[in-house]
């Protein structure tokens, strides 16, 4: 396919590299940032084009700008009458549906969203881990999207457009909030005398071990710890000593852990003793 890129950020640049390696033709790129273009050209030696030059020359148009710009790019293309019938417009947002590109109901283009479910720190990092990355796909040409993801070395999953915000929220919880949980754990370690980088260094193997358990045995079996064991006294001790600002966070996560614990025990063929379960629910629900 002949494709063009609007927005020469990390994702756009990495996609251009890998699709070119897969045998597709990158016609060029359009970006407002000279620095972004210079970085792009260091990876893919293609010219910078005006929209009026780029859009008519491609079959597939990747709009890899920040989320807040995607709709306005589509509006600009319509306003400039840069409409190529049957052309495929693709954005890579995890939170916006592909329909955000359809700024007019009768627009004769096909709209698609391909979201890489990964945190890319740099172009080099993206190129290293893009193969094997999972993608959320939705839109009018999902089979085309699956083919593109395959060429990128990724794994595709069809998602519901009207529930895409929840898909994105799940990604945020798994990625961004993992860093937040690490921050909370470091804060608690500091209270116990293990500070800063030392605290994080000591917690990372534990976190990696949990990720390994998730990979090996999945949910809910990967849950361990006092709530999984039904150790009411340990949970009570935590609540007695936690800084007040963290109590509600602990309780909310604890209730979810208790749900997982019940599922884990059901798979194993037994349940929490009723008194133990009620005490845990009471501790974690109390205001």
PyMOL commands that set and color helices and strands:
alter all, ss='L'
color gray80, all
select helices_A, chain A and resi 10-21+34-43+51-57+67-79+98-101+123-129+142-151+161-191+196-217+226-229+232-241+244-268+274-285
alter helices_A, ss='H'
color red, helices_A
select strands_A, chain A and resi 2-6+25-30+60-63+88-91+110-116+134-139+155-158
alter strands_A, ss='S'
color yellow, strands_A
deselect
rebuild
show_as cartoon
